[in-house]
């Protein structure tokens, strides 16, 4: 699966992106610029385009997780999962009783609790030294649907002086492979964030099952910069 990453509170742009054919659009509720109304508007825009919306929530906490799902997200990507206990807490926040602790209220999905428990996905980010040390146990957590590599933080976790430090590229690639193989052994999905389509294609060819591409903010900047450089050369 190929997805797109959205950081901007711009529902019209999000809708147009969702119409392009990506398998999902993930809204960045952790580092993006969407408040709750913005997230709701973006999920409505994705749905209007016939797409699937995910949310990278701000924290491994039942309140932002529940609000994202109530707004219509089909699943959540949960940051800073450092242990199987953290993964289990995230899963419990996504599932209604008796499988979890999510509170029931009227919400956009219109799903009954049993339907929601079966359909809403929960994905744990692997991005810290703790997550790497507990990787196999995290992947084996009952009810976890997948793991997701955050490359910038993972490169710091393996000793980089700054995100994507080339000095630790060997260690970084080894950690990325570990995430992929551990997920495969546990029978869950393995995803990764990528800066462009070419990198996404390479990661899928390596065996990752889903990849997110860049973000609307970075692509807006790149496109504007490219046109400016072209015009100045002319």
NORBELBEL-V10080 format. One line per field, one symbol per residue. phi: phi as a letter, one per 40 degrees, with the letter a starting at -180 (. if undefined). A space follows every 10 residues. Layout:
BEGIN
phi=???
END
This chain:
BEGIN
phi=.bbbbbbcca dccccccccc hccabbcccc bcbbcccccc cccccccccg cbbbbcccac accccccccc chccibbbcf cbaccccccc ccccccdcca bcccacaccg ccdcccccbc cbbccbabdc cccbdccccc cdgccabacc cccccccchc cadgcccbcc cccccccccc ccccccgbcb bacbcacccc cccccchcca abbfaccccc cccccccccc cccc
END
